[in-house]
Amino acid sequence: MNTSYRPVFPALSGGSRLHLGALFIASHVLTTGSVRETARRFQLSPSTVSTAIHNLEIELAIKLTERTSGELVMLLASGRVLEGLEPITAAIGEVGQVSGHDSVAAAEVYEAWASRIPIKIVTMERFLEVADQGSINRAARRLRLGQPQLSLQLANLEKFFGHRLFERQAQGSVLTEEGRRAYQIFMGISQAWNDLKSSADERYRRTARSLRIGSIIPTGSESWVARCLGVLVSEWNARRNNNAISLVSMTADDLREALKNGRIDVAILDSVFGLENFRHRELLQTDMVVIAPPNSIETSVADLVAGHAICMPSPRTGLGHAAMAFSDARTPNRRLRSQDITAADSLPVIVDLVANHGYVSFLGRVSAMPIANKVRIVDLDVRVPMSYHVAFNHRKAAADACAVIIDAAARITSQPVA
């Protein structure tokens, strides 16, 4: 074959261990949004289907799905990946034609077969290399493989197709008619896969260089959290660090999970709960207060709770968990416990509800003071201490960022509030 028709793909001796069956399964999950429906349709176990999606996420270095309340949710990236898989699933139909499993047959029979195709992408790329080199020996040297290993892989391909793909001649290996059809199919699959992978490789390089900082959701641009992150980015970039900063805000529960699975490197949290297995340091201590509408006149927490609707962070946040514990312990017979409480994990929304819509809520004093011109701050009858912490992983850059955050928090929270 003429090598000018095919680009030379990097790392041909490595390549993806994903097989075509897994890609066919993953495509169906991304289309239907259901692992169980796919498993029933293809007569597979749910764990096999979940593994196919998981391995695709690893190969592409991107999260495609997540579980929320037991339901599988497709993330935005899944649409782009599904589009990239379309030429591959179409090519699988062509593989079926060559191997005698035509997609026009009974759908359930074809899908059950397609979901079990054992051909790996790396095997296809090795087949293409042999065809381009016209020799198993030359291809094996270029791929840095043993000739017996490569010959066995080609023999398994021929067994799968039920046809000889190469004619072994004195001068080398020449594609048969079925081999030429397989070459065109595998060429299309390899190019489509490398298009998907090239985006993933660039994402991986950006991720490897970046320092991912997660924080609890700031009350607004004036909050100490937002200002700390602003100081961090400014000082970090001024020092021309090699690691670019990326920021994301989540609840405390989500931050712990993201730190655990490596999606972030540093986390600013409003609770020390669950940090036993992470390196962490205390940022600051404060106490919990009630924030009330600026025109409210009630002087006690009980009266505020009885006279106003309540909106507070959910128990998935450290602040929300502390507020719920306080309400259960201190006001067992009052409206705070019995009424429907609106939970919102967006502090700017909570502040707006209090400032403009007559709600009351709970905040740490250090977070409430910068918005004292928007809300009334009312002390609790019993002090409820709160602490904020920063947790980080093993990367030196994470520890360096942690030190900047601690220093910034100390400076910012010691400044008087106008």
Protein Blocks (a to p, Z undefined) as FASTA:
>chain_A
ZZklpccdehklnopfbdfklmmmmmmmmmnopaklmmmmnopafklmmmmmmmmmmmno
pafbdceehiacddfklmmmmmmmmmmmmmmmmmmmmnopafklcfklmmmmmmmocbdf
klmmmmmmmmmnopaklmmmmnopafklmmmmmmmmmmmnopafbdcdfklccddfklmm
mmmmmmmmmmmmmmmmmmmmmmmmmmmmpccddddddfbjkbmklmmmmmmmmmmmmnop
abdcddddddfklmmmmmmnopambdcdfbfehplmpccddfbdcdddddddfkbcbfbf
klmmmmpccddddfkbmklmmmmmmmmmmmmmbmklmmccdddfbfklmmmmmmmnopac
dddfklmmmmmmmbccdddfbdcdddddddddfbfklmmmmmmmmmmmmmmmmpccZZ
